[in-house]
Amino acid sequence: MSFDYAELLLNRSLGYLEEAEHAFSKGHVDVCAVNAEIAAQLALKAFIVKLGYEPPRTHEIRKLLGEISRITDLQDVKVFATKHKNELIILEDARRIGQYGELPLDQERAEITLKTARAVIELVKKIWSL
């Protein structure tokens, strides 16, 4: 895995976040939630690639955070995962519900997914240079 690939994934992550914000502003909460989850996932995978590892083939944000914690032993990652556990669960569920659910997500859950994705990306930016 190359550093260029890590940067590509991080830039894709930012694009998905931008699309999530746009969808939210238009009231497309399902689209917002799916794009927010993808944004968070790609940011975490970008960091794992940057560290020289193959990212796990999972969509589970908490597993990706766990992998980063295992590789780096960074306290910031552990604290983040603990502090945002409930929001991370909502973010993970949002992709499945937003894509395949029989009922739409509500505005409040979409907002949580967007805020949580932003927080994940900010965490990655914070630890990127370590």
Secondary structure as GFF3:
##gff-version 3
##sequence-region A 1 130
A	DSSP	alpha_helix	3	25	.	.	.	ID=ss1
A	DSSP	alpha_helix	29	50	.	.	.	ID=ss2
A	DSSP	alpha_helix	61	72	.	.	.	ID=ss3
A	DSSP	alpha_helix	75	83	.	.	.	ID=ss4
A	DSSP	alpha_helix	85	100	.	.	.	ID=ss5
A	DSSP	alpha_helix	107	127	.	.	.	ID=ss6
###
